[in-house]
């Protein structure tokens, strides 16, 4: 029946064509059309609903289409019935009405949507209801409304209500149910039956298609061909509006057939069968018409639905005979399409005598707004390129290609110029027109509608971009080479000032100037600057820089909007519009969020008209923005996880869930440790631009950070370890509003080899393995023990044999060393000899080993006593050999006779050592030798000769006695009674030396009574010991000798021996010690 009606009316209306787009005075809303290529179902759609999560459902001839902002999903119902109506309850269950079928759609535990038929439970006598045209949800009751019957579904029970013979659509308004009955008029549901409504007989013979709230106790009733009526539900009176607005609306509806509608906050939406959709106000004035001219893909609108996310809804969804359309009907933006005649880009905009003018690359257009019927036309004789407008009193000047055109009322005059005119400025101060062209600046004046050219400003050869006049009458220019120029005028001349680095303006790639609140501001690629008049310099702007960042390419303060700034900024190859408002407390508010809706494009200019509407000329066309339109840009919306795949094609979760239904956490085998999440967001304004951010909780606890924003709508994870995970994802729409966070939790079981039972098994196996290893090891150890015992016996016998041999060798070596000691001792001067010649002396001789490398020697030749203390290279046996060699050579030298001086004896001794040891100074040969102190004492003359090889001679004398007569080589140390004189030795040994002298120095000293001399090796001073474990050192040694002077020589020997033994303590003796003391 309905299809025949539609076909009949369509045939009739083919003879008529209306273009009501003129009602859309500021352009057309953004409209997006979805075809069968998008949703992959039948072309015809009938109704739309939205659930609490934001998912949309469309009644389609093939079933129910679900749309989540990214993907379309067709849910088929029983009998492949054509779906005509939809409704949704508070739990998110979608109720479906179709041809000879009705039921509901609900998800299972895996989120898969299933259709459950209710009509199947009807007996055969009740199944002749034909089509369920409407469905209404009231509390816990669902009404499925057909023309013949209404089925009431309540808590699992289904009852039917028979309708009168002429029953038509059942309609709900303010929780009351009405029906238009063709023969009885308007009827109202009471209990389980419809009764005549008060005054309802007025509607006999009228097909009622809509009933909407109007005013208090009043509703708006719409009929198919009889128009609209206002029905008073209390008095029962119905009236039809009478005014010009309604007459125009009535004619439109009469020609295009009303088919339904809905109430918006401040307006009504009426859908028609052949005229698209009307937006009207409460006075029945047509505000906008959405049809094919507007961009709607089909004008047969079978259903309309607006989103439920806020009072200021932006979107209207249209179920069409051919497709689905989305209209941003409550958006602040409108677009004037190019098919209106605006073929090229607009470069400047101005409002002149309540009409908009556009300067474009192919002429000047006038956009006439007379009442509700806008009209765009090209002004005659303005074909060509035009760049700039200027209004002076009631005249409009237009700068174009080699001309300036003046429009006054209906007259047009054109004045030729020498160049392209880009900018115009009129100065009241100078009563002159400044004309910016491609190669500089000209000065004109206007006199009796005649444009008079005066002169060109010298020194300016670049294209002029901006011309601004400050409050002092100075003219500011920006040019094509990004220069800033200030022109100052006096009676005779024009002063040109250039502003550059020296004046505070850095070199920049872009430069734009504007005047706002009596200040000159400059925008560069990186900073905002302003002119400081006192300094005559450019400074960084503290006023605007907090809200105006870099890359501003156009700024206008617009004198009529003192507290508003409109900006155009660069952003990655395209422009953005920004709106900044200055507050009474001198702070700023950024009102730029709405402009995120504009497409990516180049913005040429912006202009706010007298009604506050902003006109925006772009490379994508001309847009308008009405800030008075109340739109909520931060409406909440949801991100939904729509699919969860295991591997590539196995679906774990189908993406649907009832309201407040908790997710069942799936437990997955380890082999299913790769998951892919598909998600979407229910913000449908430019839904393809929604961005998402996600992270997987439990995946990497060290970095639970949200991912970077991306338009990608899926995320894959592979090779996840066992554990409990929660995938989290959120979205943000084009306005930067973030959604709620969607979550999906799951658990991955460990592989069998990492289960608790596996670990118990591992532990048991480990215990058994350890037991076996221990047992085997014990057996091995016992075998090894037996083997080792035999080896030990063999080794013990062998060691005993070796020990016996070593002990024998040790005894032999020890006997040899002891024998060598006796030989060495035998070679030393006997004590009887020493005491007979030197009765007042001592010798402290302490070898480190059995035998010594230190020795002392004495010989008596006539009145001369020859005595020495020597330190040979090495210790023990090697040193002993050297000492015996030294004593032998000394005996030989003395025996050979000759002059017996100390120096001569040491020189001969050195020669014999070098010869015997074959020392030539070659690399690698032995450097053995000895350090020695040698004295020759003549008792008769009391003379002492001394010669030394490294070892010095100490002479201690009573302090009151004269010092020895020596000029050099003497060091002294004194106490209260005695002075120690150190006679230095030659710095060369008895042996080979690199820097040796030909002979040793012979030193002669006169001895006095009680003088004491000391000869010694370095063993005493080098002995390590004491509390800090260090050497005894020479200085304490000298002080010790001075302290011992009151003692006899024998007492000195005991004191010296006791001192060095106490110093040594538990330390080993480090060197041989020999020390000879002689008192005269």
C-alpha positions, 0 to 999 in steps of 0.5 A: 500500500505504502509503496504504491502511494509513494510511486503515485506521488513521485509520478505526480511530482516529476512535473515540479522542481523547486530549489528552496536552497535560498532559505539556507541564507548562510550556506548549506550544512555539512552532509555526508552520504552513505551508499550501499557501497558503504554499508553493503545492504539494500538501498532502502532504509526506514528508521534509526536508533542509537543505544547507550554506548553510541552505536547506531542501528538502521532499519533496512530491507535486508535486516538491521544495520549496525554502525560504530563509526568505522564498520557497518554490520548487517544483522539479519532477522527471521524470514529475511523480513524487511525491517521498518521500525526500531526501538531500544530500551534502557538495557540496550536491547534493540526491538525490531518491527518488520513485515509479518515479524517482530522481536528483538536483538541482543548479544550473547556472552561472546558479544555476537548479536542474535535476533530473537523472534517474539511473533513466532509465539503468536497463534495463527489468528494473530499473525495477519498484522502485516507491518510493524510501523512503529515501536515504543518503549515505556518503562518495562513495556514494549508496544509493537504497532501495526495498522491493524493491531498493537502488540504489548510485550511486558515481562515476557508476556505478549498481548494484542490490542485490536485497532479500529477499521480505519487505524493508521499510525500510532504515535507517542507524545509526552508518554501518551499514545495517540492514533489517527483513525480515518473514520473517527479521527484522533484517538487515545490509548487508555488501558488496552483500547483506543478511545476517541480523544477530546475534539478528535473528530476534527481529524476524521479523513486526515492521515496523521503522520506526526504528533510532537510536543508544542507548547504547554498542553498543546501538541503539533499534529502533522497530516499528509496533505492537510498540513499542520495543526496545533491541538490543545489536549485539554480543551480538544480544540485544533487550529491551523496556524495563520501567517505568511511563514506557515503559508509558505511551509504549508505549500511546500508540505502540500507539494512534497508530502509530510512523512514524519518529524521530530522535536529538537530543542529550539526547532522542528525537523520535518521529513518529506517523501519528495522534498528532503527535510525542513528545519522550522522554528516554533512560528513555522518559519522555514530556517533551512531545507536539506535536499539534493541542492544541499547535498542530500543524496535522496529527497525521499526521507523515510525516517529522521533521528538526531543523536542523544548525546546533548541538548545541542545536538549537531547530527541528524541521521536520515534513513532514505529511500536510497541510502543513509545521510548524516546532516550536521544540522545544528553546526555553527558552520555552513558552506556556500557551494561552488555551484552557486556561481563562485567558481574561483577562490575568494581573496577578500570579503566585505559587507556593503549596504547589508550585502556581501561582496566577494573579490575573486580571481574571476570577478567581484560577486554580490551575495544579496540577502533579502529576507530569506532568499539569498542570491549570488551574482557576478557584478557586471564589468568586473570580470577579471582578478580582484584582490582588495576592498575599501569602503569610504563613506557610501563608496566601495573601492575594489583593487584589481588587475590594473584597475580600481573599481568604485561602486556607489549605489547602482553605479560602477566606475573603473579607473585604470592603474599601472599595476596589479592593486593588492591593498587599499587603505584610506587615511582620514588623517591625510585624506588620502588613499594608499594603494599597494601594488606589485612594485610599491605604494601610490598615493591617491585621493577621491574627489567628486567620484573621481579617483586622482593619482598623486605620486608614487612613494620613492624608495619602495619597489616591492609588492605591498602586503599590508597597509596600516595607519596608527593613531599618529597618522603614520603608515605602516607597510609590509612588503614582499621581501618581508620588510617593515616600513613606517612612513611619516609625513610632513608638509614638505617630504615623506620620511621612510623608516626601515625596521630590521635587526638594529630596530629589534625585528629579526630577519624572518621568512614571513611578516604580517602586520595588524592594528589592535587596541591602538597598538601595532603588532607584527607576526613572524614565523616564530614570534609575535612583536609590537611597536614601542613608540618611546623606543622607536623599536620593535619588541617582543609582545608580552600582550599577545605572545601567550595566546598567539604562537608562531606561524600566524599568517593573517591577523585582524582585530576588526575595529567593530569587534574591539575585544576579538582577534581572528587569526589564520595560522599555518599548520603543516601545509594548510591553515587554521582559523583561531578566535581569541577573545580579550576578557575584562580582566585583561586575560585571553580566552581561546575560542578556536575549538569549533574551527577544527571542523573545517577541512584542511585547506588554504585560508585566504581571508576571514571577515565577520559581518554586521551580525557577527557571522564569520565568512571564511574564504578558502581553497575548498570554498566559502564557509560561514561560522555563526558563533551564536549557534549553541553547540557543545564541543565536549559532549561525552562519547565512547570508545568501543572494542568491536572485535577481538581476534585470536590469530588471524580469523578466530573471533574471541569477542564480537563487540556487543554488550548490554548496559552494565553487563560485566565482561566475562574474562576469557581464559586462553590456552598458551597457543592462543597468545596472539590477539588483535583488537579492533576498536572504534569511537562513537563520535560521528562528526568526521568519524574517520578523523577520530584518533586512538591511543592504547596500552596493554596493562600487564604487558610491560609494567615498567612502561604502562604509557599510552601510545601515540595518537593515531587514526589506526583502528586496530592493534595486534599483539603476538607471543604474549607470555602467560598472565592476566592482561587488560587492553585499554583504548581511548579516542579523541575527536576532531575537537580534541575531546577524549572519550571514555576508556574501553577495556577488555581483560583476558588471561593466558594460561602458561604452557604445560611446561610452565604450569604448577604441575609441571614445576612439581614434576620438575621438582620430583625429577630433580630430586630423583636426579640428585639422588641418582647423581649422589648415589653414583658419586658415592660409588665413584668416590668409594672407588676413587678412595680405594684407588687413592689409598693405593696411590697414597701408599705409593706416593708416601713411600716415594715421598719418604724416600725423597724426604730422606734424600732431601734431609741428607742433602740438607745436612750436607749443605748445612755442614758445608755452610757451617764449614764455610762459616768457620772458614770465614770466621777464621779469616776475620781478625781474631779478637786478641789481635784487635784488642792488642792494637785497639784496646778501646773498640768493639765490633758488632757483627750480625750476619743475616744468614749462616755466612755473611756478605759483610766482613771486617778486616785488620792488619798491623804494619809497623806503626800503622793499623789498617782496618775496614768494614765492608759490605759485599754484593749479596747475602749468604754464600754468594756474599761470603765468597765475595767477602773472602775474595776481598780479604784475600786481596787486601792481604795481598795488597798489604803484603806487596808493600809500597805506600800504604794509604787508604785511597791507594789501597782501595784503588788497587782493591777495585782493580783486582776485583774487576780483573778477577770478575772480568768486569769490562762494563759490557751489558749483561756481565756481573756487576758484583763488588763491595761498599767499604769504609777503610782507615789507616791509623798512625798512633804515633802521629795520631793521624787517620787516613780514610777512603770510602766506597759509598760507606762514610766514616763517622767521627764523634768529638767533644763539642768543646774541642776544635773541629777537624780541619777539612774543607768539604765532605763533612756533615755534622750532627750535635747534641749538648756534649758531642758532635758527629762529623760525617766524612763522605765516601766516594760515590763509586763501589769496589767494582765496575762503575759507569762514572768511576774515578781513577782513584779513591779520595784519601782523607787525612784527619788529626785525631784527638784524645777520646775521639771515636770513629765508626765504620759500618755497612748499611744493614743497621740503618736499613733494618725494617721494624718499629711500630710503623714497620719501616726502616731504622734510617740514618738520622736516628742511627746518628742520634743513637751514637751521640747518645751512647758517647758517655758509655764504654765501647763494650756498653755501646756494643750491647746498647746498639745490639739491644736497640736493633733487636727491639726495633726488629721485633718479629721481623726478619733481619733484612741484611748483614750488619757490621759496625766497628767503633774505635775510641782513641 
